Amino acid sequence: MMLNYRQLHYFWVVAKTGSIVRACEQLNLTAQTVSGQISLLEASLGVDLFQRVGRQLEMTEAGRLALPYAEQMFQLGNDLENLLRSQPDEQQLLLRIGVADVVPKSIVYRLIAPTMNLR
């Protein structure tokens, strides 16, 4: 079994917000999408993560066990992203642009100069 991190993320957001409706608002997804993905996650894990009690959604024991792991995983992911984004760019890319002789070079230069470090 390979854990699907998108499905785990949906589980995590539903658990944190307390409802599928609020999770959908945060994720900009439909309730059908979020519910379906959580159902697929539950099927792949072989356990229910939530149970319906009336109109309320409550985490099962398995859901309560899974939540701290999901928390750690997504926190580590955020930490890694922040670390890598804070690193100075070590590698510069070299892009060579060829221009047909019928196009004035001064026009091309004015178009690309603001966005590139030209040599």
CNS distance restraints for C-alpha pairs under 8 A (distance, minus, plus):
assign (resid   1 and name CA) (resid  44 and name CA) 7.16 0.50 0.50
assign (resid   3 and name CA) (resid   8 and name CA) 7.81 0.50 0.50
assign (resid   4 and name CA) (resid   8 and name CA) 6.30 0.50 0.50
assign (resid   4 and name CA) (resid  41 and name CA) 7.28 0.50 0.50
assign (resid   5 and name CA) (resid   9 and name CA) 5.93 0.50 0.50
assign (resid   6 and name CA) (resid  10 and name CA) 6.34 0.50 0.50
assign (resid   7 and name CA) (resid  11 and name CA) 6.32 0.50 0.50
assign (resid   7 and name CA) (resid  37 and name CA) 5.47 0.50 0.50
assign (resid   7 and name CA) (resid  38 and name CA) 5.90 0.50 0.50
assign (resid   7 and name CA) (resid  40 and name CA) 7.69 0.50 0.50
assign (resid   7 and name CA) (resid  41 and name CA) 5.92 0.50 0.50
assign (resid   8 and name CA) (resid  12 and name CA) 6.12 0.50 0.50
assign (resid   8 and name CA) (resid  38 and name CA) 7.61 0.50 0.50
assign (resid   8 and name CA) (resid  41 and name CA) 7.10 0.50 0.50
assign (resid   8 and name CA) (resid  70 and name CA) 6.98 0.50 0.50
assign (resid   9 and name CA) (resid  13 and name CA) 6.18 0.50 0.50
assign (resid   9 and name CA) (resid  70 and name CA) 7.53 0.50 0.50
assign (resid   9 and name CA) (resid  74 and name CA) 7.94 0.50 0.50
assign (resid  10 and name CA) (resid  14 and name CA) 6.15 0.50 0.50
assign (resid  10 and name CA) (resid  23 and name CA) 7.66 0.50 0.50
assign (resid  10 and name CA) (resid  34 and name CA) 6.34 0.50 0.50
assign (resid  10 and name CA) (resid  37 and name CA) 7.43 0.50 0.50
assign (resid  10 and name CA) (resid  38 and name CA) 6.78 0.50 0.50
assign (resid  11 and name CA) (resid  15 and name CA) 6.06 0.50 0.50
assign (resid  11 and name CA) (resid  38 and name CA) 6.07 0.50 0.50
assign (resid  12 and name CA) (resid  16 and name CA) 6.07 0.50 0.50
assign (resid  12 and name CA) (resid  67 and name CA) 6.58 0.50 0.50
assign (resid  12 and name CA) (resid  70 and name CA) 6.38 0.50 0.50
assign (resid  12 and name CA) (resid  71 and name CA) 7.35 0.50 0.50
assign (resid  13 and name CA) (resid  17 and name CA) 5.96 0.50 0.50
assign (resid  13 and name CA) (resid  23 and name CA) 5.64 0.50 0.50
assign (resid  14 and name CA) (resid  18 and name CA) 5.61 0.50 0.50
assign (resid  14 and name CA) (resid  19 and name CA) 5.47 0.50 0.50
assign (resid  14 and name CA) (resid  20 and name CA) 5.51 0.50 0.50
assign (resid  14 and name CA) (resid  22 and name CA) 7.52 0.50 0.50
assign (resid  14 and name CA) (resid  23 and name CA) 5.10 0.50 0.50
assign (resid  15 and name CA) (resid  19 and name CA) 7.18 0.50 0.50
assign (resid  15 and name CA) (resid  59 and name CA) 7.32 0.50 0.50
assign (resid  15 and name CA) (resid  67 and name CA) 7.54 0.50 0.50
assign (resid  17 and name CA) (resid  22 and name CA) 6.03 0.50 0.50
assign (resid  17 and name CA) (resid  23 and name CA) 5.94 0.50 0.50
assign (resid  18 and name CA) (resid  22 and name CA) 7.39 0.50 0.50
assign (resid  18 and name CA) (resid  23 and name CA) 7.82 0.50 0.50
assign (resid  18 and name CA) (resid  57 and name CA) 7.27 0.50 0.50
assign (resid  18 and name CA) (resid  58 and name CA) 7.95 0.50 0.50
assign (resid  19 and name CA) (resid  23 and name CA) 6.19 0.50 0.50
assign (resid  19 and name CA) (resid  56 and name CA) 7.78 0.50 0.50
assign (resid  19 and name CA) (resid  57 and name CA) 6.48 0.50 0.50
assign (resid  20 and name CA) (resid  24 and name CA) 5.96 0.50 0.50
assign (resid  20 and name CA) (resid  31 and name CA) 6.34 0.50 0.50
assign (resid  20 and name CA) (resid  34 and name CA) 7.22 0.50 0.50
assign (resid  20 and name CA) (resid  35 and name CA) 7.39 0.50 0.50
assign (resid  21 and name CA) (resid  25 and name CA) 6.40 0.50 0.50
assign (resid  21 and name CA) (resid  31 and name CA) 6.50 0.50 0.50
assign (resid  22 and name CA) (resid  26 and name CA) 6.34 0.50 0.50
assign (resid  23 and name CA) (resid  27 and name CA) 5.99 0.50 0.50
assign (resid  24 and name CA) (resid  28 and name CA) 5.47 0.50 0.50
assign (resid  24 and name CA) (resid  29 and name CA) 4.95 0.50 0.50
assign (resid  24 and name CA) (resid  30 and name CA) 5.85 0.50 0.50
assign (resid  24 and name CA) (resid  31 and name CA) 6.00 0.50 0.50
assign (resid  24 and name CA) (resid  34 and name CA) 7.00 0.50 0.50
assign (resid  25 and name CA) (resid  29 and name CA) 6.91 0.50 0.50
assign (resid  29 and name CA) (resid  33 and name CA) 6.51 0.50 0.50
assign (resid  29 and name CA) (resid  34 and name CA) 6.90 0.50 0.50
assign (resid  30 and name CA) (resid  34 and name CA) 6.49 0.50 0.50
assign (resid  31 and name CA) (resid  35 and name CA) 5.87 0.50 0.50
assign (resid  32 and name CA) (resid  36 and name CA) 5.82 0.50 0.50
assign (resid  33 and name CA) (resid  37 and name CA) 6.11 0.50 0.50
assign (resid  34 and name CA) (resid  38 and name CA) 6.17 0.50 0.50
assign (resid  35 and name CA) (resid  39 and name CA) 6.10 0.50 0.50
assign (resid  36 and name CA) (resid  40 and name CA) 6.26 0.50 0.50
assign (resid  37 and name CA) (resid  41 and name CA) 6.22 0.50 0.50
assign (resid  38 and name CA) (resid  42 and name CA) 6.11 0.50 0.50
assign (resid  39 and name CA) (resid  43 and name CA) 6.09 0.50 0.50
assign (resid  40 and name CA) (resid  44 and name CA) 6.13 0.50 0.50
assign (resid  41 and name CA) (resid  45 and name CA) 6.15 0.50 0.50
assign (resid  42 and name CA) (resid  46 and name CA) 5.77 0.50 0.50
assign (resid  42 and name CA) (resid  47 and name CA) 5.35 0.50 0.50
assign (resid  42 and name CA) (resid  48 and name CA) 5.37 0.50 0.50
assign (resid  42 and name CA) (resid  49 and name CA) 6.40 0.50 0.50
assign (resid  43 and name CA) (resid  47 and name CA) 6.74 0.50 0.50
assign (resid  43 and name CA) (resid  48 and name CA) 7.86 0.50 0.50
assign (resid  47 and name CA) (resid  62 and name CA) 6.89 0.50 0.50
assign (resid  48 and name CA) (resid  60 and name CA) 6.74 0.50 0.50
assign (resid  48 and name CA) (resid  62 and name CA) 6.90 0.50 0.50
assign (resid  48 and name CA) (resid  63 and name CA) 7.32 0.50 0.50
assign (resid  49 and name CA) (resid  59 and name CA) 5.72 0.50 0.50
assign (resid  49 and name CA) (resid  60 and name CA) 5.29 0.50 0.50
assign (resid  49 and name CA) (resid  61 and name CA) 7.48 0.50 0.50
assign (resid  49 and name CA) (resid  62 and name CA) 5.60 0.50 0.50
assign (resid  49 and name CA) (resid  63 and name CA) 4.12 0.50 0.50
assign (resid  49 and name CA) (resid  64 and name CA) 7.80 0.50 0.50
assign (resid  50 and name CA) (resid  57 and name CA) 6.40 0.50 0.50
assign (resid  50 and name CA) (resid  58 and name CA) 5.41 0.50 0.50
assign (resid  50 and name CA) (resid  59 and name CA) 4.24 0.50 0.50
assign (resid  50 and name CA) (resid  60 and name CA) 5.18 0.50 0.50
assign (resid  50 and name CA) (resid  63 and name CA) 6.40 0.50 0.50
assign (resid  51 and name CA) (resid  57 and name CA) 5.81 0.50 0.50
assign (resid  51 and name CA) (resid  58 and name CA) 5.36 0.50 0.50
assign (resid  51 and name CA) (resid  59 and name CA) 6.20 0.50 0.50
assign (resid  51 and name CA) (resid  60 and name CA) 6.31 0.50 0.50
assign (resid  52 and name CA) (resid  56 and name CA) 5.72 0.50 0.50
assign (resid  52 and name CA) (resid  57 and name CA) 4.68 0.50 0.50
assign (resid  52 and name CA) (resid  58 and name CA) 6.23 0.50 0.50
assign (resid  53 and name CA) (resid  57 and name CA) 6.11 0.50 0.50
assign (resid  53 and name CA) (resid  58 and name CA) 6.87 0.50 0.50
assign (resid  59 and name CA) (resid  63 and name CA) 5.11 0.50 0.50
assign (resid  59 and name CA) (resid  64 and name CA) 6.15 0.50 0.50
assign (resid  60 and name CA) (resid  64 and name CA) 6.27 0.50 0.50
assign (resid  61 and name CA) (resid  65 and name CA) 6.22 0.50 0.50
assign (resid  62 and name CA) (resid  66 and name CA) 6.11 0.50 0.50
assign (resid  63 and name CA) (resid  67 and name CA) 6.05 0.50 0.50
assign (resid  64 and name CA) (resid  68 and name CA) 7.54 0.50 0.50
assign (resid  65 and name CA) (resid  69 and name CA) 7.63 0.50 0.50
assign (resid  66 and name CA) (resid  70 and name CA) 6.30 0.50 0.50
assign (resid  67 and name CA) (resid  71 and name CA) 6.11 0.50 0.50
assign (resid  68 and name CA) (resid  72 and name CA) 6.22 0.50 0.50
assign (resid  69 and name CA) (resid  73 and name CA) 6.14 0.50 0.50
assign (resid  70 and name CA) (resid  74 and name CA) 6.17 0.50 0.50
assign (resid  71 and name CA) (resid  75 and name CA) 6.04 0.50 0.50
assign (resid  72 and name CA) (resid  76 and name CA) 5.99 0.50 0.50
assign (resid  73 and name CA) (resid  77 and name CA) 6.19 0.50 0.50
assign (resid  74 and name CA) (resid  78 and name CA) 6.18 0.50 0.50
assign (resid  75 and name CA) (resid  79 and name CA) 6.11 0.50 0.50
assign (resid  76 and name CA) (resid  80 and name CA) 6.06 0.50 0.50
assign (resid  77 and name CA) (resid  81 and name CA) 6.18 0.50 0.50
assign (resid  78 and name CA) (resid  82 and name CA) 6.12 0.50 0.50
assign (resid  79 and name CA) (resid  83 and name CA) 6.07 0.50 0.50
assign (resid  80 and name CA) (resid  84 and name CA) 6.12 0.50 0.50
assign (resid  81 and name CA) (resid  85 and name CA) 6.03 0.50 0.50
assign (resid  82 and name CA) (resid  86 and name CA) 6.12 0.50 0.50
assign (resid  83 and name CA) (resid  87 and name CA) 6.66 0.50 0.50
assign (resid  99 and name CA) (resid 103 and name CA) 6.73 0.50 0.50
assign (resid  99 and name CA) (resid 105 and name CA) 7.48 0.50 0.50
assign (resid  99 and name CA) (resid 108 and name CA) 7.94 0.50 0.50
assign (resid 103 and name CA) (resid 107 and name CA) 7.63 0.50 0.50
assign (resid 103 and name CA) (resid 108 and name CA) 7.66 0.50 0.50
assign (resid 104 and name CA) (resid 108 and name CA) 6.83 0.50 0.50
assign (resid 105 and name CA) (resid 109 and name CA) 6.06 0.50 0.50
assign (resid 106 and name CA) (resid 110 and name CA) 6.23 0.50 0.50
assign (resid 107 and name CA) (resid 111 and name CA) 6.30 0.50 0.50
assign (resid 108 and name CA) (resid 112 and name CA) 6.33 0.50 0.50
assign (resid 109 and name CA) (resid 113 and name CA) 5.51 0.50 0.50
assign (resid 110 and name CA) (resid 114 and name CA) 7.30 0.50 0.50
assign (resid 112 and name CA) (resid 116 and name CA) 6.33 0.50 0.50
assign (resid 113 and name CA) (resid 117 and name CA) 7.20 0.50 0.50
assign (resid 113 and name CA) (resid 118 and name CA) 6.84 0.50 0.50
